[in-house]
């Protein structure tokens, strides 16, 4: 019997964040920082919270998926999100997980080891009165290896820090962790010039698209399948 899983991958050019502005000194000489200058905003593209703007913290590697690319991704996934159980590894700003929740995902598990990112995501979940999200501050590798997935996922967002060669190892971890449903989709985001990494043997490209302005961002959909008796 032949079963299928779908895997969606986008290759993304690294976006350099602007260096933070120096803080001002108070009377005691200690550095203070204007909170408004250390927070950025993301916008929900569609669903029940369409148009809502939410804060996320500045930090190394925190770069929410651009609006245009998110719109393309969720157009691909329309019809698959509602009722799906989703995993947002390396959540960062939380943009992808929050977008899935806005579009009526059954549950979204959001993972990040950055405590400030976790606090901001929790603030946004509270603001939106979300009750079907599970937010964990932990290493994404540990989450998969330690068997804390509590069931299978229909959709996985894999957006690791750029230039650390993490995509291929995490594809293998996902493939080996028995955490993917029979028709799971996996969306992978990586820097433009990295090249397509070695993926599990039974994953194949079923869709490709390029998006972006100054740099064309290659987007791929993979399908993986295996034989079982």
ABEGO torsion letter per residue (X at the ends): XBBBBBBBBBBBBBBBBBBBBBBBBBAAGBBBBBAAAABBBBBBABEAABGBBBBBBBEBGBBBBBAAAAAAAAAAABGAABGBBBBBBGAEAGAAAAAAAAAGBABBBBBBABAAAAAAAAAAAAAAGBAABBBBBBBAAAAAAAGAAGEBBABBBBBBBBGAGAAAAAAAAAAAAGABBAABBBBBBBBAAAEBBBBBAABBBABBBBBEBABBBBBBBBBBBBBBX
